[in-house]
Amino acid sequence: MTKLPPQSELPSDDDQMDPLARQYLELAELAGSLAHEIKNPISVIHMNADLLSEELTDAQWPGRRRAEAKVEIIRQQCQRMENLLRDFMRFTRMRDLQMTPGCLNDQMEVVLRMFQAQADKQQIEILRYLDPDLPSILLHSDSLQAALINLVKNAFEAMEGGGQLIVRTYSTPRGVALDLIDTGCGMEDNTAIHMFEPFYSTKHGGSGLGLPIARKIFEAHGGRINVQSEVGRGTKFIIEFPMPARIS
C-alpha cells in the first residue's frame, strides 16, 4: 500500500500563523483570484469562436473548411482551459465545509446509482458489501459525492473491457472506512506515488486536479486516502473517516 502523508492544515487564527503558512495562504488566494480573472476572457474568446463558426458555416469561399478547422481548435482549447480553471478554483477553495451527521453508505449508493447505466454498458459488475450497522460520520454531502464520483469514474476508465468494482464499508477502531477495488489495468508505482499531486496526469487532456481535489475533500472531512495498485490486476483505494464523539 502506498502511504500518502496527510496534508497539513493551515492555522485558522491569523495571529498564530507562521510567516510561511501566511505566505502560502496569500498565494493560494491570489492564485484563485487570478484564475477567476483569466476565466472571463477565455469565456469571451470561446463565445466569439462559436459565433465565428456559425458565420463560417453560412459562408461560401475556398478557404472555409481550413478556417473552420482552426476555429474548432480554438473552441477545444478554450473548453480545456475553462475546465482546468474550474477545477483549479475548486482546488484552492476547498476548506471550511459545513458538516452534518450522515451515513457513508447512503452517499456511496447515490454515486453508484449514477453509474449503473454505464456499468451495464461496459459490462462492469458492481459488488456491494456495505455494513448495515455502519456508524454515522460528519460529512458534506455534495463535496463528498463529488470526490466519490471521481474515484468511481477513474475505476470505470481503468476497466474499458469490463470487470468488477467492489465497494466495501466497515467500521474501524477510530471510525469508518471505504474500500473501492477495481479489476482494471492497474498503475505503475511511479503513477501511484504522484497521482495525488496537482497537475500530474497520465490522461491526454486531463487537468491533473481531479484526484488532488478528491484528496482535499477527504482531508476536509478529517479523513485520509491511500492507494494500492498492481499493473494488470487492478487498483484499491482505501478511504478512512474519523467517527466524532456523540455521533452514532
N, C-alpha and C positions, 0 to 999 in steps of 0.2 A: 504494500500500500504506500502510495506517495503521500507523505505527510506535508500538509501545507501550513506554514506558520500563520497564526491569527493576525489579521490586520489591526494595527494599533489604532485606538480611538483617540481623537483629539479631546483635550480637556474642554469642558463646557464653560468653565469660568475663565474669561479672558485675562483676569488679573493674575491667575496662576499658570497661564500658558507660557511655556518657554519660547524663546525667540525663534527657534527652528520650526516649532509647531505653528506659531503665529504666522510665520512667513509662508508655510505650506497652505494654511487656511486662506490667506490673502491671495496666493497664486491660484488656488482652486476656484475662488470666487471670480477672480479676473478671467480665468480660462472659460468659466461658464458664461460670463458676460460677453466675452469675445466670440464664443461660439454662437450666441444668440444674435450678435450683430452681423456675423457672417451669413447666418441663415436667411436674413432678409434679402440681401442682394442675390443670393443663389435662387431664392424663390422667384424673384423678378426675372432673372435670366431664364429660368425654367418656363415661366408663363409665356414670355415672349418667344421662346423657341417653339412652344406649342402653337402659338398664333402664326408664326412664320411657316411652320409645317402645313397648316391649313391653307395658307395662301399659295404655297408651292404646289399643293395638290391640284389647285384650280388653274395653275399656270401651264402654258404650253411653250416650252423653249428647250433647245438641245441639251442644256446642262442641268435640267430639272432633277433627274434621278441622282446625279452626283451631289447636288445641293441638298436633296432630301436625306441622303445617307449621312452627310456631315451634320445636318441638323439633328438627326436621330442620335448621333454620337454625343452631341451636346446635351440632349434630353437625358440620355442614360447616365452621363456623368453628373448632371445636376441631381438626378434622383439618388445616385450613390452618395453624393455629398450631403444631401438632405437626410438620408438615413444615418450616415455617420454622425452628423451633428446632433440629430435626435438622440442617438444612443449615448453620445458624449455628454450631453446635458443631463440625461438621466443618471449617468455615472457620477457626475460631480455633485448632484443634488440629493443623493440617496443617504439621508440621515434624518433623525428625529421623527420616525414613523409613529403614528398613533396606534398603539396596540390594544386589542381586546381579546378576551378568552375565546378560544376556538379549538376545533378538532382538526388535526393534521390529515386524518383520513378523509374528511369532507372536502378539504382543499384538493387533495390528490384525486378524488373521484371526479370533481368538476373538470380538472385538467384532462383526465383520461377520457371522459365523455367527449371532449372537444376533438380528440384524436382517433375516436373509434372508427369513423368512416375511412380515414386514411389508413388505419391499421388493417381494415378489411381489404382495401385496395392493394396494399403492399404485402398482404398475406403475413402480417405480424400478429402473433398471438400474445395478448396481454394477460399475464397471470397475476392475480391479486392475492396477497397474503397480508391483509390489513387487520391488525389486532383490534377486536371489537371493544376491548377494555382499555384502549389507549387513553392515558390522561390528557387533559386539555393543556394547551400552552397559550402564551400571549402571542398574537400574530396580527399582521396587517394583511387582510385577505387579498387585495388587488396586487400588491407587490409580491407577495409570496407565490401567488398563482403565476405571475409573470416569470419568476425565477424557475418554477417547476416546468412551465411550458418550454422554456429554453432548454432544460435538460432533456425533456422527452423529445423535443424536436431534434436535438443532436443525436439521440439514440436512434430515431427513425432514419435519419440521414446515414447512419452507420449500417443500416440493415436494408439496403436497397433491394436485395434479393429475398427479403423475408427473414423471419426469425422469431425470437421471443423477447418480450420485455417483461421482466419480473419485478414487481413492485411489492415491497415488504415494509411494514411498520412494526415497531416493537418498543417496549419500554427499556430504559437503561437505568443504572443506578443514579444518574444525575438528571434524567429527563426522558425524552423520546427520540427515536431515530428513524430514518427512512433510507432504505436501500433501493436504488434503481439500477438494475442489471440488464444489459442487452447482450445479445449473441452476435453482435456485428463484427466489423473488421478490426476493432481494437486500435490502439495507438502505440507508437514507439515511446520509449522512456522520455526522450527529449521533448516530445509534444506534451506528454502528461505533466512534466515539470513546469512548462511555460504556459500552459493553456489558460491559466487564470491571470496572466499578465495583460494589462491593457494594450490593445492594438496587435497582439500576437494572434495570427490566424493562419491556418493551413487551407482555408477555403478561398476559392477565387472570388474576389469581390467582397469578401467578408470584412466587417469593421473591426473584428477582434475585440469587441466590447460586450458581446452577449454573455459569455461566461464570467468575466470580471464583474458585470452588473449583478449577475445571479449570486456571486460570492458576496458582494457587498450587501445584498438583500438578506442573505442568511446571517451575515455578521451583525446586521442591524437588528435581527431577531435574537441576538446573543448566541447564535449557533455557529457551526463550522462545517466545512465540506472537505472531504478527502476523495481521492480517486485511485482506482486500481485498474490497470488495463494490461492486456496481452494481445499482441498482433495476431489476428486470425481467430481469436477466441471471444473477444468482447470486452466490455468496459463495465465497471461497477462504481457508482457514485454512492458515498455514504454521507448523509446529512444528519447532524445531531443538533437537537434543540434543548435548551435548559427548561426544567419544569419549575416555574416560580412558586414561592411559598403560597399556600392557601388556594392554589388552583388545582382542581382535581376533576 
